[in-house]
Amino acid sequence: MVGELAERLALSVYGGDLSAPGLAAIDLVSADGRTFQIKARALPRGEQRFFSFNSLEFDVAVCLRFDQETYDIDWAREYTRREVELLASRQKTDWRLRTGAASTSGRDMTLPFRAAMQALDE
């Protein structure tokens, strides 16, 4: 559910088209043709986990952290594929980007995503 919400917000922020369900690496193709992978977590305050990437076949990744109780957006960050490669740890089957590192890296997109969330409520 939180993943679908994050994809809907990304569509509002970047424009373009959402990918068909089942495409693991690409969630959105933006109006300018960039491919996006959107990751979201709803966590209790202070709790850290990770974002898992099965593939790095995208131009841009966006990670959003939602407050588990309120579903307010704590933060939203945008990363290039190269940034994800450098920040994430390679596992046998995926790459894992810790929420702590994710929250302070990349480009801050919190305000545009919060505005998109507010527009859903109107």
C-alpha positions in Angstrom: 0.0 0.0 0.0 2.7 2.5 0.9 4.6 1.6 -2.3 1.5 2.4 -4.4 1.1 5.7 -2.6 4.7 6.6 -3.2 4.4 5.8 -6.9 1.3 8.0 -7.2 3.1 10.9 -5.5 6.1 10.4 -7.8 3.8 10.6 -10.8 2.5 13.9 -9.5 6.0 15.2 -8.8 7.7 14.1 -12.1 4.9 13.6 -14.5 5.0 10.8 -17.1 3.5 7.3 -16.9 3.5 4.6 -14.2 4.9 1.3 -15.4 2.7 -1.8 -15.7 2.6 -3.9 -12.5 5.2 -6.6 -12.5 8.1 -4.5 -13.8 10.6 -4.8 -11.0 13.2 -2.2 -11.9 11.1 0.6 -13.4 8.1 2.1 -11.6 7.8 5.4 -13.5 8.9 6.9 -16.8 9.0 10.6 -16.3 7.8 13.2 -18.7 11.4 13.8 -19.7 12.0 10.1 -20.4 14.0 9.2 -17.3 13.3 5.8 -15.7 12.6 5.8 -11.9 12.5 3.1 -9.2 10.4 4.3 -6.3 11.0 2.8 -2.8 8.9 3.5 0.3 8.9 2.5 4.0 6.4 3.3 6.7 8.3 3.0 10.0 7.9 3.9 13.6 9.8 7.0 14.7 13.5 6.3 15.2 13.4 2.8 13.7 15.9 2.1 10.9 15.7 -0.5 8.2 16.8 -0.6 4.5 15.5 -0.2 1.0 16.1 -3.2 -1.2 16.9 -2.9 -4.9 16.7 -6.1 -6.9 18.1 -4.3 -10.0 19.9 -1.1 -10.7 18.5 -0.8 -14.2 17.0 2.7 -13.7 18.1 6.3 -14.1 16.8 7.7 -10.8 15.8 6.1 -7.5 13.5 7.9 -5.1 13.2 6.7 -1.4 10.5 7.9 0.8 10.1 7.4 4.5 6.6 7.7 6.0 5.6 7.9 9.6 3.9 4.6 10.4 1.3 6.2 12.6 0.3 9.2 10.6 1.6 8.4 7.0 3.1 11.9 7.0 6.2 12.0 4.8 9.3 12.2 7.1 11.6 12.7 4.1 12.0 12.0 0.4 15.3 11.7 -1.4 16.3 11.3 -5.0 19.5 9.4 -6.1 21.2 8.7 -9.4 21.9 5.0 -10.2 25.6 5.6 -9.4 24.8 7.1 -6.0 22.7 4.0 -5.1 25.6 1.8 -6.2 28.0 3.7 -4.0 25.7 4.0 -0.9 24.1 0.5 -1.0 25.7 -2.7 0.1 25.7 -5.5 -2.4 24.1 -8.8 -1.2 23.7 -12.1 -3.0 20.4 -11.2 -4.6 20.0 -7.4 -4.1 21.5 -4.1 -3.0 20.5 -2.7 0.4 20.4 1.0 1.2 20.0 1.7 4.9 17.4 4.3 5.8 19.9 6.2 7.9 22.3 6.7 5.0 19.4 7.3 2.6 18.0 10.1 4.7 21.1 12.3 4.4 22.3 11.4 0.9 21.1 12.3 -2.6 18.8 15.3 -3.5 16.2 16.3 -0.9 12.8 16.1 -2.5 10.7 16.2 0.7 8.9 19.5 0.0 7.7 18.5 -3.5 6.5 15.1 -2.2 4.7 16.7 0.8 3.0 19.1 -1.6 1.9 16.2 -3.8 0.5 14.5 -0.7 -1.3 17.6 0.3 -2.8 17.9 -3.2 -4.2 14.3 -2.8 -6.1 15.5 0.3 -7.7 18.5 -1.4 
